[in-house]
Amino acid sequence: MQQADELTVVHHDDSVSRFRDVTYTLSREGLSLVTACGSERHFPRHDVLTTHVRRLRAAA
């Protein structure tokens, strides 16, 4: 899984979801993510138009 300090998901209906401090996987099936508090979300591939990832700190 990849890590992001900020993850923005743009959906096909032009709505936007924003998350902070997440781990995520973007695959053919869609986008799966786990937030810092442990909640899990899944967006099917037909719902995700694009993602924007921002890393604020260097990887250890």
N, C-alpha and C positions, 0 to 999 in steps of 0.2 A: 504494500500500500504506500501511496505517496502522502506527504504531509504538506499542509498549507496553513499559513497564518491567516490568510483571507481567501475564501473561495466564493466566486460569484457565478451563479448559474443563470444563463439567459434561456428562457423557455420559448417554444415555438409560438406561443400566443403573446410574446413580447413581455411577459411578466418576468420579474427578476427575484431570485432567492440569494441571500447572502449568509455566509457562515464564517465563523472565526474559529481558529485553532482546531482543524479537522484532519483526519486521515481519510483518504478517498481512493477509489479505484474507478477508472473510466475504461469501459470495455464495450464490446459489441452489444452486450445486454443492456447497457445504460450506465448510470452513475450511482455508485454506492458510497456512502460516507458514514463516518462515526465521529460525533462531536466530542469535545473534551469532557463533557459530563456523561458520555457513554450512550447517548441516544443514537439510534441508527436510522438512516433515511435511504430510500432507493428511488431513483427517477428512471423510468424506462427510456430506452434509446429514442423513441419517437417524441419524447417530451423535451429533450435537451437540444437546444440549437447550438450553443457554445458555452465554454467555461473560461473563466479568467482566474488564474492562480497567482497569489502574491506570497512570497516568502520574505519575512522581515529580518530573520536572523539566519546566520550561516548554519549549515548542517554540521553536527558534531562528528 
